[in-house]
Amino acid sequence: MTEIQPTLRTLSRLVGCTPLLAVDVRFRGQARRIYAKAESFNFTGSIKDRMALHVLRRAHESGALKPGAPIAEATSGNTGISFSALGRALGHPVTIFMPDWMSQERKDLIRSFGAQIRLVSAAEGGFLGSIRLSEVWAAETPDAYLPCQFANEVNVEAHATTTGPEIWAQLASAGLRPDAFVAGVGTGGTVMGVGRFLKGMDSGIRIHPVEPSNSPTLHTGHKIGKHRIQGISDEFIPSIVKLDQLDDILSVDDGDAILMAQKLADRGLGVGISSGANFLAALEAQERLGPEAVVATVFSDSNKKYLSTDLMKVEPLKPGFLSPEVELIGIGQAIRVCEVCLQGEGKVRDCGC
């Protein structure tokens, strides 16, 4: 553990403490503001760096991950990129098991960090097959470590100790308190962890999980249909997701999410498809609470991992889409926070950042 501590400290300074953007829009003719964490500012450009770093730190502390031991994980992309970069930085060989239909950029980035990648076809079981194959690999590999992001409570802890407190502190620095938080569910770590912290601060804050209406896994309990919002709604409800601790599930059509992400990029906010879904869901949550409600969400990553996907194509409009009713005005404010002014319990001290 001693040998990797300096590297862990360095990596910790490159993960988290991301800006909170105040995005101003006109929705259905009315001025609105949504707050979104710009998670592309993390080490590898996504929110998954928070979880991956926290899991690796805890695993080293507990001895579950030995120095130089191999790491493997099943992932839909961003987690694989995070574990590849962070794992290699800490001196571990990394193998990623991933469905073969994920974007080419994801695959190339994982390989670029020196990790091995095992692509899993639909015939081999897709996402669930990726998990099974990673478990077989671990059983056959001495000292192998599996983060098991879908079942690992440390995933939730990562967001309860970083993302949640940051959102609370950043809003507090502007004299605000959140009324609701929304986030798409992949592993569920973000919505459960942020929800745990925010509910602890104020039990009245609403916490909404988000999923594609094209494939409503959370509503049905199992995989139905297909969707194009990579990173959320895989093929099952992860065990760390406790729906009875959350508020209403919000659903967004993948085409609507693509159009919203394109609209955000047109004003300089290059985000991924799940961020478009999160933004529309945040507007829906605000619509329920009132136009002045303070609603926060996350822009999970940038648009750079989606250049080969439908995000870069013309998306047809469908009846009921919300994105055509959104007129993007711009970024009204970018609230920063750092480890100096974030003092636990969601309190902020002015450090000039």
C-alpha positions, 0 to 999 in steps of 0.5 A: 500500500505504501508504494502506491500512496503517492500515486493515489494522492496524485490521482485523487487531485485529478478526480472530482471537484468538477464545476456545477453548471447553471444551464439557462433555457426557455422551456415551453416559453418559460425561463428555467435553470438546471444545474449540471455537474460537468463530469468530463473534467475528470481524469479520463473524462467521465463520472466513472473515474470517481467510482473507479478510483474509490474502489481501487483505493478501498481494495488496496486498503483492505488487501483485496487488491494486491500490488501488481495484481490483475484487474478485470471488469465487465462494463459498457464503456466508461467504467472500463476506460476509468479502470484501464487508465487508473489501474495501469497508473497504479501498476496493474494489468487490466482486462475489460469485458464489454458488449461488442456493440459499444462505440468504437471510441470506447474500445479504442480508448480502453486499448490505448491505456494498455488494457486488454479488451474482450468483446462479447457478442449478443450470442455470447450473452451481451452484458450479462455474458460479459459479467459471467465471462469476467467471473470465469476469468477471475476464477482462473487467474491467480490474485485477480481482482473484480471490482463488481461495480453493479454489486459493490456498495463502495460504488455508492459510497464514492458518490455519497462522499464526493458527488453528493457533498459537492452538489450540496456545497456548490449550491449552498455557495450560491445560497441555494438548496436542491429540491431534486436530483436526477440521474440515469441508472447504469450501475445506479451508484450515482443516483443511490450515492448522491441520493443517500447524501442529499436525503441525509441533509434534507429528507424532502429532496426528491431523487429520480432515477432515469431510464430510456422509455425504449427499454424500461428495465427499471419499470419492468425488472428485466430487459425489454427492447433496445435503446441507444443511450450507452451507459444506462439501462443495461440488461438488469436492475443492479443489486445496489439499486434500491428503488424503494429508497428513490422517487418516481422513475423518469423515462426519456426516449433515446431519440429525444436524448440525442436531440437534446445532446445535439442542442447542448453541443450547438451552444458549446456544451459537448455532452454524451447521449445520457447527459441529454437524457439527464437534462430532459429528465431534470426539466421534467422533475422541475415541471412537477415541482415548479419553474423555480425548483432547484434541480441538479443532475450530471453531464456524465461525459463529453460527446467525444466517445460518440462520434461514430454513433447516432449522436452525429446523425440527423435524428427524426422528431417524434410526437411527444419529444420534449427537446423541441420545446427547449430553447437553450440560452447558455451557461448562466454560471459555473460554480467551482469547488475544491478540496480546500473549500469543501469541508465535509457535511456539505459545508463550503469555505471560501478559498478563492477558487 
